[in-house]
Amino acid sequence: EDKKIAWIKNQTTIDAAVLNGKPGMLYFYAGLATVSSIGAKEEVESEKDRDIPRVGLSQETLNNRDFVALSRKFTCFEFNLDYSEQIAAQYNVTAYPAVIFTDPWGNEVSLSLGNVSAEVLISAMEIFPEDYSDVFRWKKVLEENDRDYEALSGMGRFYLNLEVWWKSIEFYNRALGTKFVRENEEAREKIIFVIGLNQLRMRNYSEAQKLFEDYLDTVSDGKEKDKALLGLILAQLGQDKISR
């Protein structure tokens, strides 16, 4: 097996086509011009210097055996900030080194800044699944019917597992508007509860409180009633803390 990561260097676009069915790992390091604040590409000392990281992850991190092994789940891109202004701006990279993990469509999932250890990056990588067949199937279904409950809730779960709370909420909110959920109290109960938890995780305490109150007021005998009550209390405490 390869002992190094197979980096694609200085790619100009990140989308589903270049990701080729995998999530992305985008590694940004500062080249000579960025570090010295020269800014002019022609003032880089030599062509060779363009590929030498000046401020980046340590070699210990980059060569970590477990990190390299997990990288095979991703399409991996390496960017010298001297020559990658467009991509850096697209992902709002304002500090370096930076490692961004994306879903298979190039949407940011997580960001690690600074010379972090391999263990930190491995932790971020491990939440990504091995198999995306269901996710691509749901995506295709939604292209044909954007109100399909199974596909919407599936995409909501996918982003929930990736801890991309806002994206999960987006799909679950759409699922709430489907005919299936309007006619199925158990499905509605589950979605309201999950959205409430996501809002709580994002520290949107006011929105979380409304959702947990809605759950407790409208769900007659919910399975998550005790947890919803706890969520409501945490949301109220969060709002009190902010107002102090």
N, C-alpha and C positions, 0 to 999 in steps of 0.2 A: 504494500500500500504506500501511496505517496506520503512523505513526511512533511510536506509543506502545503499551504493552501493554494489552490489554483485560482489566483486573482485575475480578473479581467481589468485592465488598467485604463483609467481615464475615459470611461464610457460617457457619451454625451447625453444619453437619455436613459431613463429607467422606466420600463413599462412591462406589461405582461409578456410581450414578445421577447424581450431580452432576458427576462427572468425565466422563461422556458419552463413554466409549470412549478417552479420552486419559489419559496420565499427568498428575499434578498438580504445579504449582509453587505453594508456599505461602509468602508473604512476610509476616513479622511485623515490625512496627515499634512503637516505644514512643511512645504519645501523651502529652499533657500531664500527665494524672493519674499515669501510670506514672513519668514522669521526675521529677516533683516529690514522688512518694510520698504524694500526697493520698489516692488510692484511692477517693474518693467521686465517682461519675459526675456528680452534680449540681453539683460544684464546678469542673467544667471551665468555662473562661471564657465560651465561647459555643458555639452549635451548630456554627458554622463551624470552630472549633478542633478539633472531633472528627475531622475529615478531614485535618488537617495533621500530617504526620509530624514528630515532634520529634527522635527518634533513629532514623534509618533509613539505607538505602542512599543513596549520593550521586546527585544528578541526572545526573551524568556516566555512572554505571553504569546507571541506570534508562533513560536515553535512548540508550544505546549501540546503534547500528544493528544489529549482529550479534546482540546479546542480544535485542532486540525481535523480530528475524526468527525466531530459534530459539524464542521463546516461543509461536509459533503451533502448535508441536507439542504444547503443554500446555494444560490448563485452568488458568487462573491466578487465584489467590485472594490478596487483600490483607487483612491483619488488623491493626487497631489494638488493641494489647494491653490498652488500657483497657476494651475491650468484647468481648474474645474469650477470656476466661479458660478456658472449657470446651475450645475447640479447642487452646489453648496447653497445657493440662494433658494432653490426649489425646496430643500429640506431645512432651510433656516439654520445652517451650520454657522455658528458665530464664535466657536471656540474649538481648540484642537489639542490632542487628537480626538476624533469622534467616531463612534461606531453606531450605525443605525440599522435596525432590523426592520424589514418590511414584509407585508403579506405578498402573495404571488402576483398582485397587481401594482405593487410599488407604493402602497399606502404605509406610512410609518406606523410601526407597532411599538418600538421602544428605542431609547437613545441612551448611550453611555458616553460620558465626557471624561476626558483626562486619561492619564496613563493607568487605566484600571487593570486589575489582575485577570488572568485567564478564568479564574473561578467566577468572577462577576459576569463575564461574557457567557460562560457555559451555563450559568443559571438562567440568563435571558434566552439562550438558545434551546434549552431543554423543554420549554413550554410549547414549542412548535411541533405539530404532529408529523408523522412520517408519511401519512397517506392523505392526499387531497382530493381523492376521487369524488367523495360526497360533496365537497365544497364546490368543485367545478360543475357538478351536476346541478346543484342548487342555483348556482350563478346562471347557468344556461336556462333553467326553468324560469327564472325571474326575467330574463330577457324576452321571454314569450308571454309570461303572465306575472306582472309585478305585484299581484295580490295573492300569490300562492302561499298559504299558511305554512306548510311543511318547509318550503324553501326559505321563507323569511325567518322562521324560528330556528332553522338549522344554521343560517348565517349569523343570527344573534348568538347562538351557542358557540359558534366558531370564534367570534371576536371576544365573547365572554371568557373562553378558555385562554385566549391570548392576552387577556387583561386589558383589552382596548375598550374600556367601558363605554365611551361616547359612541363608538361605531356599533357596539352591541345594542345600545339604546335605540339607535337609528332604525335597526332592523326590527327590534321588538315593538317599537312604536308603530311601525308599518303593519306588523302582524296583528296588533290590537284592532286595526281598522278592517280586518277581513271578516267575511260572513261567518267563517268557521268559529272565530273567537266570540263574535256577538251571540252565537247560538250555543256556546259551550262554556259554561261557568268555570269549570275546572281549568280549562286552558287560559281563560281570562285571569283567573286568580294567580296562576303560575307566572304569567307574563308581568302583571302589575307588581308582584313581589320581587321578581328579578330586576325590573327597571328601578324599583325603589332601592334595592341593594346597590345597583350600579351608581345611582345618584349619590348615595351615601359614601361610596368609595371615592367618588370624585369631589366630595365635600360640598356638593350642591344640597345643603341641608334643607332649604326651603322646599325644593322640588321633592326631595325624599320624604319630607313630612307629609306633603299633600298626597303622595302615592300610598304611603302606609295608612293614612287616615281613610283614603278611598277604599283600600283593601279591607280595613276593619269595619267600615260602614256598610259595604256592599256585599261582602262575601259572608254568607250565612254561617257556614261551618268549615272555614278554611283550614287546610292541613298545616299551613304555616302561620297560624294566628298568633301563637306565642312569639315566634321570631319577628313577625310584623310589629307586634307591640314593643319588643326590644328595639327594633329599628326605629320606630317612632320616638322612643325615649332618647336614643342616640342622636337622632336628627334634631330634636329639641335642645339637647345639651350642646350640640355643635353650633346651633344658632345663638344660644346664650353666650358661648365662648367668643364668637365673632363680635357680638354687640358690646362686649365689655371694653 
